[in-house]
Amino acid sequence: MKQGIHPNYQKVVFMDTSTGFKFLSGSTNGSNETVEWEDGETYPLIKVEISSDSHPFYTGKQKLADAGGRVDKFRRKYNMK
């Protein structure tokens, strides 16, 4: 790999702002905020609005879309079967 052209890859803590759920992962994003993790180390903190802890697909609270989706709407518009 060429030196000096790749972003710095580091461990960071992501925090779901809606539930407070935190997880440690790797990222090239950085942050001015830091947090002490369970292992005693200090990592940059990145706040996210949705994670697997709050997303409706993963929590089982997903609402199903109506059966008349885009394809059905297109077919009705152009009288196709």
MOPAC internal coordinates of N, CA, C and O (Angstrom, degrees):
PM7 1SCF
backbone

  N    0.0000 0     0.00 0     0.00 0    0    0    0
  C    1.4490 1     0.00 0     0.00 0    1    0    0
  C    1.5279 1   109.45 1     0.00 0    2    1    0
  O    1.2310 1   120.91 1   -35.32 1    3    2    1
  N    1.3112 1   115.87 1   144.68 1    3    2    1
  C    1.4575 1   120.38 1   177.74 1    5    3    2
  C    1.5181 1   109.73 1   -72.22 1    6    5    3
  O    1.2310 1   120.95 1   -38.72 1    7    6    5
  N    1.3011 1   115.78 1   141.28 1    7    6    5
  C    1.4541 1   121.13 1   179.51 1    9    7    6
  C    1.5281 1   110.63 1   -81.27 1   10    9    7
  O    1.2310 1   120.37 1   -37.49 1   11   10    9
  N    1.3326 1   116.89 1   142.51 1   11   10    9
  C    1.4512 1   122.39 1   172.09 1   13   11   10
  C    1.5206 1   116.33 1    83.61 1   14   13   11
  O    1.2310 1   119.20 1  -177.57 1   15   14   13
  N    1.3371 1   119.13 1     2.43 1   15   14   13
  C    1.4592 1   119.03 1  -179.91 1   17   15   14
  C    1.5271 1   112.83 1  -111.93 1   18   17   15
  O    1.2310 1   119.76 1   170.69 1   19   18   17
  N    1.3195 1   118.06 1    -9.31 1   19   18   17
  C    1.4571 1   121.63 1  -177.20 1   21   19   18
  C    1.5336 1   110.58 1  -100.45 1   22   21   19
  O    1.2310 1   120.07 1   -36.86 1   23   22   21
  N    1.3329 1   117.48 1   143.14 1   23   22   21
  C    1.4658 1   119.85 1   177.66 1   25   23   22
  C    1.5287 1   110.99 1   -68.93 1   26   25   23
  O    1.2310 1   120.96 1   -21.59 1   27   26   25
  N    1.3048 1   115.78 1   158.41 1   27   26   25
  C    1.4569 1   122.19 1  -179.33 1   29   27   26
  C    1.5289 1   109.74 1   -74.13 1   30   29   27
  O    1.2310 1   120.37 1   -61.71 1   31   30   29
  N    1.3206 1   116.89 1   118.29 1   31   30   29
  C    1.4612 1   122.54 1   178.21 1   33   31   30
  C    1.5258 1   108.30 1   -93.35 1   34   33   31
  O    1.2310 1   120.53 1   -54.21 1   35   34   33
  N    1.3204 1   116.59 1   125.79 1   35   34   33
  C    1.4613 1   120.61 1  -176.32 1   37   35   34
  C    1.5223 1   110.24 1  -145.92 1   38   37   35
  O    1.2310 1   120.66 1   -14.15 1   39   38   37
  N    1.3140 1   116.34 1   165.85 1   39   38   37
  C    1.4537 1   120.65 1   175.01 1   41   39   38
  C    1.5260 1   108.76 1   -81.23 1   42   41   39
  O    1.2310 1   120.96 1   -43.98 1   43   42   41
  N    1.3426 1   115.77 1   136.02 1   43   42   41
  C    1.4577 1   122.06 1   178.61 1   45   43   42
  C    1.5177 1   108.73 1  -137.38 1   46   45   43
  O    1.2310 1   120.91 1   -19.93 1   47   46   45
  N    1.3309 1   115.87 1   160.07 1   47   46   45
  C    1.4523 1   121.93 1   176.04 1   49   47   46
  C    1.5269 1   107.64 1  -105.47 1   50   49   47
  O    1.2310 1   120.96 1   -54.96 1   51   50   49
  N    1.3315 1   115.78 1   125.04 1   51   50   49
  C    1.4538 1   121.55 1   174.74 1   53   51   50
  C    1.5223 1   108.40 1   -97.31 1   54   53   51
  O    1.2310 1   120.34 1   -44.90 1   55   54   53
  N    1.3436 1   116.95 1   135.10 1   55   54   53
  C    1.4586 1   120.86 1   179.28 1   57   55   54
  C    1.5257 1   109.44 1  -123.99 1   58   57   55
  O    1.2310 1   120.64 1   -54.73 1   59   58   57
  N    1.3247 1   116.39 1   125.27 1   59   58   57
  C    1.4563 1   122.56 1   175.54 1   61   59   58
  C    1.5284 1   107.35 1   -76.42 1   62   61   59
  O    1.2310 1   120.12 1   -64.19 1   63   62   61
  N    1.3332 1   117.37 1   115.81 1   63   62   61
  C    1.4640 1   120.42 1  -175.38 1   65   63   62
  C    1.5210 1   112.71 1   -71.07 1   66   65   63
  O    1.2310 1   119.53 1   159.12 1   67   66   65
  N    1.3283 1   118.50 1   -20.88 1   67   66   65
  C    1.4544 1   119.63 1  -178.96 1   69   67   66
  C    1.5252 1   112.93 1   -83.57 1   70   69   67
  O    1.2310 1   119.86 1   153.44 1   71   70   69
  N    1.3366 1   117.87 1   -26.56 1   71   70   69
  C    1.4664 1   120.02 1  -178.70 1   73   71   70
  C    1.5249 1   113.77 1  -120.42 1   74   73   71
  O    1.2310 1   119.79 1   162.86 1   75   74   73
  N    1.3258 1   118.02 1   -17.14 1   75   74   73
  C    1.4511 1   120.82 1  -177.42 1   77   75   74
  C    1.5140 1   113.32 1    84.65 1   78   77   75
  O    1.2310 1   119.65 1  -177.99 1   79   78   77
  N    1.3276 1   118.27 1     2.01 1   79   78   77
  C    1.4625 1   123.47 1   179.38 1   81   79   78
  C    1.5201 1   109.80 1   -66.11 1   82   81   79
  O    1.2310 1   119.81 1   -45.32 1   83   82   81
  N    1.3324 1   117.96 1   134.68 1   83   82   81
  C    1.4584 1   122.91 1  -179.25 1   85   83   82
  C    1.5159 1   109.80 1  -125.09 1   86   85   83
  O    1.2310 1   120.93 1   -35.58 1   87   86   85
  N    1.3374 1   115.83 1   144.42 1   87   86   85
  C    1.4556 1   120.37 1   173.96 1   89   87   86
  C    1.5204 1   109.59 1  -146.58 1   90   89   87
  O    1.2310 1   121.41 1   -29.54 1   91   90   89
  N    1.3216 1   114.91 1   150.46 1   91   90   89
  C    1.4619 1   122.80 1  -178.32 1   93   91   90
  C    1.5151 1   108.99 1   -97.23 1   94   93   91
  O    1.2310 1   120.83 1   -48.20 1   95   94   93
  N    1.3188 1   116.02 1   131.80 1   95   94   93
  C    1.4580 1   121.25 1   179.88 1   97   95   94
  C    1.5212 1   108.63 1  -152.18 1   98   97   95
  O    1.2310 1   120.65 1    -4.79 1   99   98   97
  N    1.3054 1   116.36 1   175.21 1   99   98   97
  C    1.4520 1   121.21 1   176.42 1  101   99   98
  C    1.5168 1   110.64 1   -98.28 1  102  101   99
  O    1.2310 1   120.28 1   -33.57 1  103  102  101
  N    1.3192 1   117.06 1   146.43 1  103  102  101
  C    1.4548 1   121.06 1  -179.44 1  105  103  102
  C    1.5208 1   110.11 1  -160.39 1  106  105  103
  O    1.2310 1   121.19 1   -20.58 1  107  106  105
  N    1.3306 1   115.33 1   159.42 1  107  106  105
  C    1.4461 1   120.74 1   172.57 1  109  107  106
  C    1.5184 1   110.78 1   -93.77 1  110  109  107
  O    1.2310 1   120.21 1   171.40 1  111  110  109
  N    1.3314 1   117.19 1    -8.60 1  111  110  109
  C    1.4631 1   121.10 1   176.19 1  113  111  110
  C    1.5193 1   109.73 1   -75.54 1  114  113  111
  O    1.2310 1   121.30 1   -32.12 1  115  114  113
  N    1.3015 1   115.11 1   147.88 1  115  114  113
  C    1.4544 1   120.68 1   176.90 1  117  115  114
  C    1.5157 1   109.93 1  -122.90 1  118  117  115
  O    1.2310 1   120.60 1    -4.02 1  119  118  117
  N    1.3067 1   116.46 1   175.98 1  119  118  117
  C    1.4512 1   120.91 1  -179.79 1  121  119  118
  C    1.5171 1   109.12 1  -156.45 1  122  121  119
  O    1.2310 1   121.12 1   -27.23 1  123  122  121
  N    1.3265 1   115.47 1   152.77 1  123  122  121
  C    1.4646 1   120.28 1   175.41 1  125  123  122
  C    1.5199 1   111.14 1   -80.06 1  126  125  123
  O    1.2310 1   120.41 1   157.72 1  127  126  125
  N    1.3314 1   116.83 1   -22.28 1  127  126  125
  C    1.4572 1   121.06 1   178.99 1  129  127  126
  C    1.5256 1   109.42 1   -83.88 1  130  129  127
  O    1.2310 1   120.61 1   -34.82 1  131  130  129
  N    1.3198 1   116.45 1   145.18 1  131  130  129
  C    1.4572 1   121.32 1   177.16 1  133  131  130
  C    1.5178 1   109.15 1  -129.95 1  134  133  131
  O    1.2310 1   121.19 1   -18.68 1  135  134  133
  N    1.3340 1   115.33 1   161.32 1  135  134  133
  C    1.4557 1   121.75 1   178.40 1  137  135  134
  C    1.5247 1   108.01 1  -146.39 1  138  137  135
  O    1.2310 1   121.00 1   -33.33 1  139  138  137
  N    1.3176 1   115.70 1   146.67 1  139  138  137
  C    1.4613 1   120.02 1   176.72 1  141  139  138
  C    1.5146 1   108.10 1   -87.67 1  142  141  139
  O    1.2310 1   120.65 1   -54.47 1  143  142  141
  N    1.3183 1   116.37 1   125.53 1  143  142  141
  C    1.4575 1   122.15 1  -177.09 1  145  143  142
  C    1.5277 1   110.01 1   -89.69 1  146  145  143
  O    1.2310 1   120.32 1    -5.53 1  147  146  145
  N    1.3157 1   116.99 1   174.47 1  147  146  145
  C    1.4652 1   123.30 1  -176.40 1  149  147  146
  C    1.5220 1   113.68 1   -60.40 1  150  149  147
  O    1.2310 1   120.35 1   154.53 1  151  150  149
  N    1.3354 1   116.93 1   -25.47 1  151  150  149
  C    1.4614 1   120.11 1  -179.31 1  153  151  150
  C    1.5265 1   113.14 1   -85.29 1  154  153  151
  O    1.2310 1   120.32 1  -177.09 1  155  154  153
  N    1.3442 1   117.00 1     2.91 1  155  154  153
  C    1.4508 1   121.65 1   178.89 1  157  155  154
  C    1.5184 1   114.66 1    90.12 1  158  157  155
  O    1.2310 1   120.04 1   171.13 1  159  158  157
  N    1.3165 1   117.54 1    -8.87 1  159  158  157
  C    1.4704 1   122.29 1   179.00 1  161  159  158
  C    1.5262 1   110.23 1   -83.55 1  162  161  159
  O    1.2310 1   120.63 1   -24.57 1  163  162  161
  N    1.3183 1   116.40 1   155.43 1  163  162  161
  C    1.4563 1   122.43 1   177.06 1  165  163  162
  C    1.5218 1   108.81 1  -103.87 1  166  165  163
  O    1.2310 1   120.79 1   -51.59 1  167  166  165
  N    1.3451 1   116.10 1   128.41 1  167  166  165
  C    1.4612 1   122.23 1  -177.73 1  169  167  166
  C    1.5235 1   109.71 1  -126.95 1  170  169  167
  O    1.2310 1   120.14 1   -24.20 1  171  170  169
  N    1.3433 1   117.35 1   155.80 1  171  170  169
  C    1.4636 1   119.78 1   173.14 1  173  171  170
  C    1.5299 1   110.15 1   -63.55 1  174  173  171
  O    1.2310 1   120.38 1   -34.55 1  175  174  173
  N    1.3256 1   116.87 1   145.45 1  175  174  173
  C    1.4606 1   122.70 1  -178.78 1  177  175  174
  C    1.5193 1   109.26 1  -109.21 1  178  177  175
  O    1.2310 1   120.75 1   -55.75 1  179  178  177
  N    1.3324 1   116.17 1   124.25 1  179  178  177
  C    1.4585 1   122.10 1   176.27 1  181  179  178
  C    1.5159 1   108.03 1  -115.59 1  182  181  179
  O    1.2310 1   120.70 1   -56.51 1  183  182  181
  N    1.3247 1   116.26 1   123.49 1  183  182  181
  C    1.4612 1   121.35 1  -179.22 1  185  183  182
  C    1.5196 1   109.88 1   -92.66 1  186  185  183
  O    1.2310 1   120.83 1   -47.67 1  187  186  185
  N    1.3371 1   116.02 1   132.33 1  187  186  185
  C    1.4596 1   122.40 1   178.21 1  189  187  186
  C    1.5197 1   108.58 1  -124.21 1  190  189  187
  O    1.2310 1   120.48 1   -27.51 1  191  190  189
  N    1.3283 1   116.69 1   152.49 1  191  190  189
  C    1.4587 1   120.91 1  -178.34 1  193  191  190
  C    1.5180 1   112.27 1   -82.10 1  194  193  191
  O    1.2310 1   120.03 1   146.64 1  195  194  193
  N    1.3328 1   117.55 1   -33.36 1  195  194  193
  C    1.4651 1   121.55 1  -176.78 1  197  195  194
  C    1.5219 1   109.07 1  -134.84 1  198  197  195
  O    1.2310 1   120.94 1   -44.30 1  199  198  197
  N    1.3254 1   115.82 1   135.70 1  199  198  197
  C    1.4604 1   121.57 1   173.66 1  201  199  198
  C    1.5256 1   107.45 1  -136.64 1  202  201  199
  O    1.2310 1   120.49 1     5.21 1  203  202  201
  N    1.3140 1   116.68 1  -174.79 1  203  202  201
  C    1.4682 1   119.77 1   178.66 1  205  203  202
  C    1.5245 1   111.73 1   -64.80 1  206  205  203
  O    1.2310 1   120.07 1   161.28 1  207  206  205
  N    1.3156 1   117.46 1   -18.72 1  207  206  205
  C    1.4638 1   121.17 1   179.52 1  209  207  206
  C    1.5269 1   112.41 1   -77.54 1  210  209  207
  O    1.2310 1   119.99 1   155.70 1  211  210  209
  N    1.3372 1   117.63 1   -24.30 1  211  210  209
  C    1.4607 1   119.64 1  -177.01 1  213  211  210
  C    1.5259 1   114.22 1  -120.72 1  214  213  211
  O    1.2310 1   119.43 1   171.09 1  215  214  213
  N    1.3290 1   118.70 1    -8.91 1  215  214  213
  C    1.4621 1   120.74 1  -178.17 1  217  215  214
  C    1.5296 1   110.06 1   -72.11 1  218  217  215
  O    1.2310 1   119.63 1   -46.34 1  219  218  217
  N    1.3277 1   118.31 1   133.66 1  219  218  217
  C    1.4645 1   121.43 1  -176.81 1  221  219  218
  C    1.5237 1   114.32 1   -58.09 1  222  221  219
  O    1.2310 1   119.24 1   148.15 1  223  222  221
  N    1.3131 1   119.05 1   -31.85 1  223  222  221
  C    1.4674 1   120.49 1   179.39 1  225  223  222
  C    1.5242 1   110.90 1   -63.71 1  226  225  223
  O    1.2310 1   120.03 1   138.47 1  227  226  225
  N    1.3191 1   117.56 1   -41.53 1  227  226  225
  C    1.4592 1   121.56 1  -176.67 1  229  227  226
  C    1.5236 1   112.64 1   -84.11 1  230  229  227
  O    1.2310 1   119.59 1   155.31 1  231  230  229
  N    1.3254 1   118.38 1   -24.69 1  231  230  229
  C    1.4566 1   120.51 1  -178.71 1  233  231  230
  C    1.5188 1   112.49 1   -87.50 1  234  233  231
  O    1.2310 1   120.05 1   170.87 1  235  234  233
  N    1.3415 1   117.51 1    -9.13 1  235  234  233
  C    1.4559 1   120.79 1   179.69 1  237  235  234
  C    1.5163 1   113.26 1    84.70 1  238  237  235
  O    1.2310 1   119.73 1  -170.46 1  239  238  237
  N    1.2984 1   118.12 1     9.54 1  239  238  237
  C    1.4587 1   121.87 1  -178.93 1  241  239  238
  C    1.5244 1   111.33 1  -107.73 1  242  241  239
  O    1.2310 1   121.12 1  -152.72 1  243  242  241
  N    1.3352 1   115.47 1    27.28 1  243  242  241
  C    1.4612 1   120.20 1  -178.18 1  245  243  242
  C    1.5146 1   109.77 1   -73.63 1  246  245  243
  O    1.2310 1   121.26 1   -43.08 1  247  246  245
  N    1.3080 1   115.20 1   136.92 1  247  246  245
  C    1.4520 1   121.18 1   176.57 1  249  247  246
  C    1.5186 1   107.80 1   -94.03 1  250  249  247
  O    1.2310 1   120.82 1   -47.72 1  251  250  249
  N    1.3194 1   116.05 1   132.28 1  251  250  249
  C    1.4537 1   119.99 1   179.80 1  253  251  250
  C    1.5206 1   109.67 1   -79.16 1  254  253  251
  O    1.2310 1   121.37 1   -39.87 1  255  254  253
  N    1.3112 1   114.99 1   140.13 1  255  254  253
  C    1.4613 1   120.38 1   177.62 1  257  255  254
  C    1.5247 1   109.10 1   -72.84 1  258  257  255
  O    1.2310 1   120.72 1   -24.09 1  259  258  257
  N    1.3191 1   116.23 1   155.91 1  259  258  257
  C    1.4584 1   119.00 1   179.93 1  261  259  258
  C    1.5214 1   109.69 1   -64.48 1  262  261  259
  O    1.2310 1   120.93 1   -23.72 1  263  262  261
  N    1.3250 1   115.82 1   156.28 1  263  262  261
  C    1.4631 1   121.18 1  -175.86 1  265  263  262
  C    1.5253 1   111.69 1   -65.62 1  266  265  263
  O    1.2310 1   119.83 1   154.42 1  267  266  265
  N    1.3113 1   117.93 1   -25.58 1  267  266  265
  C    1.4572 1   120.99 1   179.99 1  269  267  266
  C    1.5047 1   110.64 1   -84.04 1  270  269  267
  O    1.2310 1   120.55 1   -97.58 1  271  270  269
  N    1.3073 1   116.56 1    82.42 1  271  270  269
  C    1.4551 1   121.27 1  -178.38 1  273  271  270
  C    1.5107 1   112.16 1   -85.80 1  274  273  271
  O    1.2310 1   120.39 1    18.21 1  275  274  273
  N    1.3007 1   116.86 1  -161.79 1  275  274  273
  C    1.4615 1   122.53 1  -177.44 1  277  275  274
  C    1.5201 1   112.43 1   -64.09 1  278  277  275
  O    1.2310 1   120.59 1   139.03 1  279  278  277
  N    1.3315 1   116.48 1   -40.97 1  279  278  277
  C    1.4608 1   119.74 1  -178.62 1  281  279  278
  C    1.5214 1   110.03 1   -64.75 1  282  281  279
  O    1.2310 1   120.40 1   133.92 1  283  282  281
  N    1.3308 1   116.84 1   -46.08 1  283  282  281
  C    1.4646 1   120.29 1   179.01 1  285  283  282
  C    1.5191 1   111.12 1   -62.37 1  286  285  283
  O    1.2310 1   120.20 1   140.09 1  287  286  285
  N    1.2991 1   117.21 1   -39.91 1  287  286  285
  C    1.4627 1   121.02 1   178.57 1  289  287  286
  C    1.5330 1   110.42 1   -63.50 1  290  289  287
  O    1.2310 1   120.48 1   137.89 1  291  290  289
  N    1.3456 1   116.70 1   -42.11 1  291  290  289
  C    1.4656 1   121.32 1   177.81 1  293  291  290
  C    1.5215 1   110.56 1   -61.97 1  294  293  291
  O    1.2310 1   120.19 1   134.58 1  295  294  293
  N    1.3273 1   117.23 1   -45.42 1  295  294  293
  C    1.4629 1   121.14 1  -178.78 1  297  295  294
  C    1.5240 1   111.77 1   -64.97 1  298  297  295
  O    1.2310 1   120.01 1   140.04 1  299  298  297
  N    1.3179 1   117.59 1   -39.96 1  299  298  297
  C    1.4706 1   119.86 1   176.69 1  301  299  298
  C    1.5262 1   111.27 1   -65.11 1  302  301  299
  O    1.2310 1   120.74 1   140.69 1  303  302  301
  N    1.3232 1   116.18 1   -39.31 1  303  302  301
  C    1.4624 1   120.95 1  -177.82 1  305  303  302
  C    1.5240 1   111.52 1   -62.95 1  306  305  303
  O    1.2310 1   120.46 1   141.46 1  307  306  305
  N    1.3384 1   116.72 1   -38.54 1  307  306  305
  C    1.4555 1   120.90 1  -177.23 1  309  307  306
  C    1.5238 1   112.59 1  -107.34 1  310  309  307
  O    1.2310 1   120.17 1  -161.39 1  311  310  309
  N    1.3172 1   117.29 1    18.61 1  311  310  309
  C    1.4726 1   124.14 1   176.34 1  313  311  310
  C    1.5321 1   111.70 1    51.06 1  314  313  311
  O    1.2310 1   120.95 1  -132.48 1  315  314  313
  N    1.3178 1   115.79 1    47.52 1  315  314  313
  C    1.4545 1   121.05 1   178.54 1  317  315  314
  C    1.5241 1   108.85 1  -103.84 1  318  317  315
  O    1.2310 1   120.74 1   -27.29 1  319  318  317
  N    1.3299 1   116.19 1   152.71 1  319  318  317
  C    1.4629 1   119.76 1   178.15 1  321  319  318
  C    1.5030 1   110.33 1  -104.59 1  322  321  319
  O    1.2310 1   120.10 1   180.00 1  323  322  321

